[in-house]
Amino acid sequence: MQTIVRHITNDAGRSSAVVTHEHWITSQVFIQAQDEFKKLPIGEVWLAWTEKPGDTLAKQLSERKAKTRKAVNAAIQKLKLSVTPSLKSQFKR
């Protein structure tokens, strides 16, 4: 990621940063190449409408996603507790 951003920095005058969605794979470049991004003059940052402060629907979706994530994590924990030792070996990653 750092090499890619370095190339962009060398070729760019004024650039726009566009983050289409919040998935780690999409936004990790801002963390991995943080030092390179500091060298890049960014004139604009575009984010998804779901990142707009005060947007009621965006807030509802974020809250629903958080509740869903919590429920899924709880289900995973229950499943882990209910699996017998002989089955656990089949689920190892």
C-alpha positions as CSV (number, residue, x, y, z in Angstrom):
1,M,0.0,0.0,0.0
2,Q,2.8,2.4,0.8
3,T,4.4,1.9,-2.6
4,I,1.1,2.6,-4.3
5,V,0.5,5.8,-2.4
6,R,4.1,6.9,-3.0
7,H,3.5,6.6,-6.7
8,I,0.3,8.6,-6.4
9,T,2.1,11.2,-4.3
10,N,4.8,11.6,-6.9
11,D,2.3,12.0,-9.8
12,A,-0.4,14.0,-8.1
13,G,-0.8,17.7,-7.7
14,R,-4.1,18.1,-5.8
15,S,-6.1,14.9,-5.3
16,S,-9.4,13.7,-4.0
17,A,-9.7,10.8,-1.6
18,V,-12.8,8.7,-2.2
19,V,-13.9,6.1,0.4
20,T,-16.8,4.2,-1.1
21,H,-17.6,2.1,2.0
22,E,-16.2,1.2,5.4
23,H,-14.9,-2.3,4.7
24,W,-11.4,-2.9,6.1
25,I,-10.1,-3.9,2.7
26,T,-11.2,-0.5,1.3
27,S,-10.0,1.8,4.0
28,Q,-6.9,0.0,5.3
29,V,-4.7,1.9,2.9
30,F,-5.2,5.1,5.0
31,I,-3.7,3.2,8.0
32,Q,-1.0,1.2,6.2
33,A,0.3,4.2,4.2
34,Q,-0.4,6.9,6.8
35,D,3.1,8.5,6.4
36,E,2.8,8.6,2.6
37,F,-0.6,10.2,2.8
38,K,0.7,13.0,4.9
39,K,2.8,14.0,1.9
40,L,-0.1,14.0,-0.5
41,P,-2.0,17.3,-0.8
42,I,-5.7,16.2,-0.6
43,G,-8.2,18.8,-1.7
44,E,-11.3,16.8,-1.1
45,V,-12.5,13.8,0.8
46,W,-15.6,12.0,-0.4
47,L,-17.4,9.6,1.9
48,A,-20.5,7.5,1.5
49,W,-23.8,9.2,2.5
50,T,-23.9,6.8,5.5
51,E,-21.1,8.7,7.1
52,K,-23.0,12.0,7.0
53,P,-23.5,13.3,10.6
54,G,-27.1,13.8,11.4
55,D,-28.5,11.5,8.7
56,T,-31.4,9.7,10.3
57,L,-31.4,6.7,8.1
58,A,-27.6,6.3,8.3
59,K,-27.8,6.4,12.1
60,Q,-30.6,3.7,12.0
61,L,-28.6,1.5,9.7
62,S,-25.5,1.9,11.9
63,E,-27.5,1.0,15.0
64,R,-29.0,-2.0,13.3
65,K,-25.6,-3.2,12.1
66,A,-24.2,-2.9,15.7
67,K,-27.2,-4.9,17.1
68,T,-26.8,-7.6,14.4
69,R,-23.1,-7.9,15.0
70,K,-23.7,-8.3,18.8
71,A,-26.4,-11.0,18.1
72,V,-24.1,-12.9,15.8
73,N,-21.2,-12.7,18.2
74,A,-23.5,-14.0,21.0
75,A,-24.6,-16.9,18.8
76,I,-21.0,-17.8,18.0
77,Q,-20.2,-17.9,21.7
78,K,-23.2,-20.2,22.4
79,L,-22.2,-22.4,19.5
80,K,-18.6,-22.7,20.8
81,L,-19.9,-23.7,24.2
82,S,-22.2,-26.3,22.8
83,V,-19.7,-28.0,20.6
84,T,-18.3,-31.2,22.0
85,P,-14.5,-31.6,22.2
86,S,-14.6,-34.1,19.3
87,L,-16.4,-31.6,17.1
88,K,-14.2,-28.7,18.1
89,S,-11.2,-30.2,16.1
90,Q,-13.3,-30.0,13.0
91,F,-14.0,-26.3,13.4
92,K,-10.4,-25.2,13.9
93,R,-9.1,-22.6,11.4
